[in-house]
Amino acid sequence: MPFTNEDATVIESIISRYPRKRSAIMPLLHFAQARDGYVTNESIETIAQKLDLETAEVNAVASFYTQYKRQPVGEYHVGVCINTLCAVMGGDAIYEGLKEHLGIENNCATKDGKVSLERIECNAACDYAPVVMANWEFYDNQTVQSAKDLVDSMRNGNPLAPTRGPNKLPTWRENSAVLAGISDGRFSEGVSAGEPSLLGLKLSKEGK
């Protein structure tokens, strides 16, 4: 899909935040995902032109970071942590359970395009293991059944709210726009850091 004049305005706005244009590569890639659902070859070429870079330089960033997808994902992209702590707490079982429940493999989407599934090495939330993320929002202390209920709610069009973060789960494209630095006005919603995350700080203040 060709870039519109409105797209060009957003791109220039993102670039203007940085003293060096090339620093805008990552937010522009997130904007590309907000626009198309994934990073297309056309987006890479456009970003390279706007930043006076070679397409290989932009492609190197897009292919290095796993948050950038080179093929369409679901409206709700579900990542199950299978790193050591989450795995032993049930992450492996959750991942296998969702594969069977959804009938898809890693980095694949359901036929209705609603849900895609990915093995994640770490969701950076070990204090809430096992953790599932959907469009990079947290679902803590999950079980096989609660994860199945979660993806079912997505496919029914009424996704369960994240454990922490916004009161309603944004779509993949909506959160891609947020990661590009385009505010959705929901930054103050919900719980950010829960009690387990703050326990160390609390103990340090108590001198323990």
N, C-alpha and C positions, 0 to 999 in steps of 0.2 A: 504494500500500500504506500503510495507516494507521501512524502512528508508535506504537511500543510503549512500555511503561513502561521497558524496558531502554534504548531509544533516548533517552528523555527523561533518563535518568540520565547517559548519555554526554554529551548536549548540555549539561546543567548543569555537568558536570565540565569541559568545554571552556571554557564561559563563565567559570567561577570562576578561570581562570588570568589573567584580564585585569582591570586596574583600571577600565577602561571597557568596558562590555558590547559596544559596537559593534565593538571590536577583534577580536571573535571571528567576524566575518562570514566571513573566508576559511577558517579551519579548519573551520567548520561547513559550508561549501559542499563542502569535501573529504570531510567525514563523510557528507554527502548522497550523494556519488558512491560512497563505500564501501558505502553502504546499498543504493542503487538502480542503481548503474552509471552514472548521469548525474544532472544537476540537474533535478529535476522542478518543476513549478509548485507542487505541494503542499509541497515542501521549502522553496522560497523563501518561501511564506506562513508556514510554521512558524518558520523562522529569523527572519523579520521580527517575528512575535509574541513570540518569546523574547527578542529584543533591543530591543523597543519601538521598532521602526523601521517606516517605510513599505515595502511590498513593492517599490516602485520603487527604493528605495535598495539593497536586496539584489540586485535584478535588474541594477542598474547595474554592480555588482561582478562578478556572474556572467557578464555579457555582455562585459565589458571584457577579462578575462584568458582567454587561449586554453586554459589548463589545465582550465577548467570547460567541460563538454560539455552541451549542451541536448538531445541525442538520444543513444541508446545507441551505444556504441563496442564494439570487439571485446574479448574477454577479454585480448588482448594488443594494445595500441595502439602502432603503429609510427610514429615520426616520423623523416623523412629530412631532414637539413639541406641546404638548397639555397641558402644564403647564399654570398657570393662565394668564400671560400676552399674550402669543402667542394664547391661547384659545380664549380670548375675542377679539383679533385682527383678528381672522379668522382661527386659527389652527385647531379647532374642525371641521369646515366646510371643510378644506383642507383634513383632515384625512378621513372623511366620503366620500368626493368626490373621493379620490383615491381608497378607498375600492371598491366603486361601479364601478369606471372606469376600475380598474384592475381585478375585480371579485375575490378578495382574502380577507382573514381576517388577523388580527394581527399576525405577525411573520410567515406569509406564503409567498410563492413565486408563481409567475405566472408559467403556465405549460411549457413555453419555457425556464424557468430558468433565465430569464434576470433580473427581478425585484422582490424584496421582500419588505415588508412593516412592519414598527414597530411604535407603539406609544412611543414617547420619553417624559419623564417627564421634561427634560430641556436640551436644546442645548447650554446653556451658551452664548446666543447671543440676549438678551432681547432688546438691542438697535436696532435690525433689525427685530423685530417681525412683522408678523409671519415667523418663520424660518423652513426650511426643510433642512435636511442633507442627503447626498448620499455618502456612504462609508466614512463618517465623514468629508466630505467637505461641506462648507456652500453655501446655496442658500437663500438669504435674501429677505425680503419684498415680500413674496410669496402671490399669490391668488390661488383660486381653479383652475382657468384656466391655470395659469403659471405652477402650479404643475403637471397638466395633460400633458401639453406640455413637461415638463421635463421628465416624465416617458415614454412618447411616443418616445422622442428622444433616450432614452436608449434602448428601444425595437427595434428601427430602426437601432441601431448600431452606432449612431453618437450623443452621449450624449452632452447636452449643457454644456458649461464650468461653473465651480463654480463662484459665485459672488466674493469670495475671495479665495486665495490659488493658486494652479497650473493652468496653462492655459488650461489643458485638464483633465477631470475627470478620475482618475485612477480606475481600477477595484477593487472589494473587496479584491482579493488576493494581488494585487499590493500594496494597502494601508496597508494591514496587514503586509506586509514585511517592509514597512516604520515604522510602529508602533513597529516592532521588532528591529528597529535601523539599518535597511539596507537601506542606502541612495539610492534614485532614481535620485539624482542630480538635483531635481526640487525645492529645498527649497527656492530659491530666486525668483520664478515666482509669478506673480500676486500681488494683494493687500493683506496685512496681516491685519493690523488694519485700519479700515476706519474712516472717519471723526466723526461719532456718537460715536465711541468707545474712541476717543481721545479728545472729547469735554471737559470732566472734567479736564484733564491735561492742556488743553489750557486755561481754565478759571482760574485754580490755578496759572498758570504762569503770568496771567494778573492781579492777585491779587483780583479776584472777588469771 
